[in-house]
Amino acid sequence: MFFGILTLFSYYVPHKMSVDYIETMNKWEQIVAAFAFLLGLLSLFLSHYHKITRKVDGWGYSIFVFIGFLAMIVPAFYSQGKQTTELGLTALGWSYRHIYTALAGTMFAVLAFYIVSTAYRSFRIKSTQAFVLFVAAFILILGKVPLGQIIWDSVLGWTGATVSEVIEWIMSVPAVAGKRGIMIGISIGAIVTSLKIIFGIEKQYLGKD
Amino acid sequence: MLKEKLQSFFKIDRRWIFLVLAVVLFVPIMKPIGLPNKTISPTTQRVFEFIEKQPPGAFILFSLDYDPSTRPELHPMATALVKHAFKKNLRVGVVTYIAGSTGLIEEIFEKVPKEFNKTDGVDYVIFPYMPNILAAMTQMASDIYGIYTKDRNNKEIQSMPVMDGIRNYKNMSGVVCITGTAILDYWVAYVGDKYTVPVAGGVTAISQPGYGPYLQTGQLKGLIGGMKGAAEYESLIKQPGKGTSGIDALNLGHLLVLLLILTSNIILLIIKYL
């Protein structure tokens, strides 16, 4: 509670003592973060190690956790953490560019296929709300690409409003109103939860009820 | 009979849809259509003007926080922004709080500085990855050397010409954050608002609508959104790149989504009234 209140007040007090205190806390946070990272890594390894030894469903995928880890960590040690030198790509740089980038890109790209398939199968305009959602999405999707702008101008050009103007209105009036409401709600919730943690009312994060 | 035939459209093997999408994306990448990008979003224009008005030698801090998953949208805008900063002879500092972005930053600075004859340590500096974003942000408000002592190649940064006169946010002209995460929110809340540092950003198209409140209040000086935003910025600096060429694939991809939604709903309506 003491450190919680002190850190909270330090945010509002621009005094040297408060700045020094924040700097010390920052250094401690970095140290704790390093240990937390190590703990997370150990926990991940143990979890997948047990899956392999107990041969649970899908245990084969767990092997790839270790393969992926080794494919990045071994070159990282070998290259001393550097990705490029005057001579070009190091082993780490090669692993990053040709293994990590390719895998991460593929994982995300696959989503596009599922989104398009789901749009066809599941986007049903069955109510007024769904219709409003569809109209807004339709205009935004259309206006986000030059071809859509050309189509809008040739089909709806007679309205006198360009698709960019309509998008600008949607983004700055209804979208902002909704987002602002959500942000205020989340912020109030975060403040209340933080105060409960600082004053020891909320203890669930420590594993206590 | 017709009803059953129409209903069979919903039972179509989804791999056919995957194939159509693959063709729609692949063809324009191989053979670009080259449709002109007719409009520039006001928010992209504001980012351009923010960089444009900086005097030569001003220090801009780039926070490049994206990994390969959002690379197609964010990498072209980061590249265009760095090019613009170098064109204006600004000093560039790069930080990152996403471990996966270090290689993408290397990619940018492998090529772009050579185009503008810029030197590492003199015109730009790349700080190493830091895991604790809030600690780094608050520390940089008082003394950047309290958290960053060396660059990503283990060279002392305090003695570098690029860091001349730079100790904290007061000595910087602004922060530009390119991210597919909520890190831009952190820059606005913990740096922009508290230390009155101008903050501009670049985000994925899907997260762009969420930044409307910050743009209206001026907490964000400008915002580049998605691949279209990247293409717009490339046209503003008159250096077409991956954003401009990628927009063709996006053109047809977006239209396919609209076409599929419309088709399925029209079929549904017909079935309903048959």
Chai-1 contact restraints between the chains, C-beta under 6 A:
chainA,res_idxA,chainB,res_idxB,connection_type,confidence,min_distance_angstrom,max_distance_angstrom,comment,restraint_id
A,V19,B,S142,contact,1.0,0.0,6.0,A-B,restraint_1
A,I22,B,T138,contact,1.0,0.0,6.0,A-B,restraint_2
A,E23,B,G146,contact,1.0,0.0,6.0,A-B,restraint_3
A,N26,B,A135,contact,1.0,0.0,6.0,A-B,restraint_4
A,N26,B,Q139,contact,1.0,0.0,6.0,A-B,restraint_5
A,E29,B,N132,contact,1.0,0.0,6.0,A-B,restraint_6
A,E29,B,A135,contact,1.0,0.0,6.0,A-B,restraint_7
A,Q30,B,N132,contact,1.0,0.0,6.0,A-B,restraint_8
A,Q30,B,A135,contact,1.0,0.0,6.0,A-B,restraint_9
A,A33,B,P131,contact,1.0,0.0,6.0,A-B,restraint_10
A,A33,B,N132,contact,1.0,0.0,6.0,A-B,restraint_11
A,Q83,B,G103,contact,1.0,0.0,6.0,A-B,restraint_12
A,Q83,B,E106,contact,1.0,0.0,6.0,A-B,restraint_13
A,T84,B,E106,contact,1.0,0.0,6.0,A-B,restraint_14
A,Y96,B,G103,contact,1.0,0.0,6.0,A-B,restraint_15
A,T101,B,P68,contact,1.0,0.0,6.0,A-B,restraint_16
A,A104,B,D67,contact,1.0,0.0,6.0,A-B,restraint_17
A,A104,B,P68,contact,1.0,0.0,6.0,A-B,restraint_18
A,A104,B,S69,contact,1.0,0.0,6.0,A-B,restraint_19
A,G105,B,P68,contact,1.0,0.0,6.0,A-B,restraint_20
A,F108,B,S69,contact,1.0,0.0,6.0,A-B,restraint_21
A,F113,B,F18,contact,1.0,0.0,6.0,A-B,restraint_22
A,F113,B,L21,contact,1.0,0.0,6.0,A-B,restraint_23
A,V116,B,L21,contact,1.0,0.0,6.0,A-B,restraint_24
A,V116,B,V257,contact,1.0,0.0,6.0,A-B,restraint_25
A,S117,B,R14,contact,1.0,0.0,6.0,A-B,restraint_26
A,S117,B,I17,contact,1.0,0.0,6.0,A-B,restraint_27
A,A119,B,V257,contact,1.0,0.0,6.0,A-B,restraint_28
A,A119,B,L260,contact,1.0,0.0,6.0,A-B,restraint_29
A,A119,B,I261,contact,1.0,0.0,6.0,A-B,restraint_30
A,Y120,B,L260,contact,1.0,0.0,6.0,A-B,restraint_31
A,Y120,B,S264,contact,1.0,0.0,6.0,A-B,restraint_32
A,F123,B,I261,contact,1.0,0.0,6.0,A-B,restraint_33
A,I125,B,N265,contact,1.0,0.0,6.0,A-B,restraint_34
A,I141,B,H254,contact,1.0,0.0,6.0,A-B,restraint_35
A,I141,B,L258,contact,1.0,0.0,6.0,A-B,restraint_36
A,K144,B,K228,contact,1.0,0.0,6.0,A-B,restraint_37
A,V145,B,L250,contact,1.0,0.0,6.0,A-B,restraint_38
A,V145,B,N251,contact,1.0,0.0,6.0,A-B,restraint_39
A,V145,B,H254,contact,1.0,0.0,6.0,A-B,restraint_40
A,P146,B,L35,contact,1.0,0.0,6.0,A-B,restraint_41
A,P146,B,N37,contact,1.0,0.0,6.0,A-B,restraint_42
A,L147,B,L35,contact,1.0,0.0,6.0,A-B,restraint_43
A,L147,B,N251,contact,1.0,0.0,6.0,A-B,restraint_44
A,Q149,B,K38,contact,1.0,0.0,6.0,A-B,restraint_45
A,S164,B,T39,contact,1.0,0.0,6.0,A-B,restraint_46
A,M171,B,P209,contact,1.0,0.0,6.0,A-B,restraint_47
A,M171,B,G212,contact,1.0,0.0,6.0,A-B,restraint_48
A,S172,B,G212,contact,1.0,0.0,6.0,A-B,restraint_49
A,A175,B,P209,contact,1.0,0.0,6.0,A-B,restraint_50
A,A175,B,G212,contact,1.0,0.0,6.0,A-B,restraint_51
A,V176,B,G212,contact,1.0,0.0,6.0,A-B,restraint_52
A,V176,B,P213,contact,1.0,0.0,6.0,A-B,restraint_53
A,K179,B,G210,contact,1.0,0.0,6.0,A-B,restraint_54
A,K179,B,G212,contact,1.0,0.0,6.0,A-B,restraint_55
A,K179,B,P213,contact,1.0,0.0,6.0,A-B,restraint_56
A,R180,B,P213,contact,1.0,0.0,6.0,A-B,restraint_57
